[in-house]
Structure formats: C-alpha cells, structure tokens
Amino acid sequence: MDKSAYLDAMGITRWIGADKVVSAYTILVDKFDANLEVHPLIGAVLASADCLPTHCSISDSVSGSNTQVLWDMRRLKRPSVDSKFSSSPIAQLANSADDKRKLWHELSCYIDSVGNDKTDEN
C-alpha cells in the first residue's frame, strides 16, 4: 500500500514545511483519485473561479471544522457541508449537458458574489 494513501485513510495529516503553500480550499469527491487533479473540467472550473489548483486539495472527507469546501462533487451530500458550489460527480458531469449547465449557473453566482465582495471593500 502506498504510504500517502495509508496516511490519508487513517486521517493523519503530514507535516508541511513553511515554504509550501497550504491548500485554502477543498474539493469533495466520493472517491479520491489522483487523476482528478489534472482533469480538464476541474481545471476549467477552478480557472473560472479564479482559484489556483495549488490552493485546492481534493479529498473524499472533510478534515477539521475549519475546512473551507469550494466544490462538493459527491453523489450524496452527506454529511452536509457549506460549499461555494456543488455538482454531480465528475464522470456524470462530463457527460451531461444539464449537469454542466447547473454547475455553470452556481459558478456564475459564486463569481458574482466574490466580485461584489471585492467592490464593497473599495
């Protein structure tokens, strides 16, 4: 078994040096797959949300009460979390125009709210 997968399964967080960027957001999925990090659809959504992929981590569980969930892609949204936007799982999302439309609607609402927050600060 891969050491990283074993630590993740046990819920053990690894030490991160101060020079490394810590993930600001979490993307929740049903089952973690390392290939998701380079999926073009995920890259497009993160780019649209003005979020660098290096600032996100993909996980199948919420670790800690202060975790900020950017995107919830779980089939069943249990336990319920406060995410910025949600969608169906990536396999279903990639093949369904209706699911993509719903995601882009939620994403545009999120972008509008972030834009409004930035203009309120000025």
Secondary structure, DSSP 8 states (H G I E B T S, - for coil): --HHHHHHHHT------TTS----EEEE-SS--GGGGG-HHHHHHHHHTT--GGGEEEESS--STT--EEEE--SS--S---EEEE-S-HHHHHH-HHHHHHHHHHHHHHHHHHHHHHHHH-
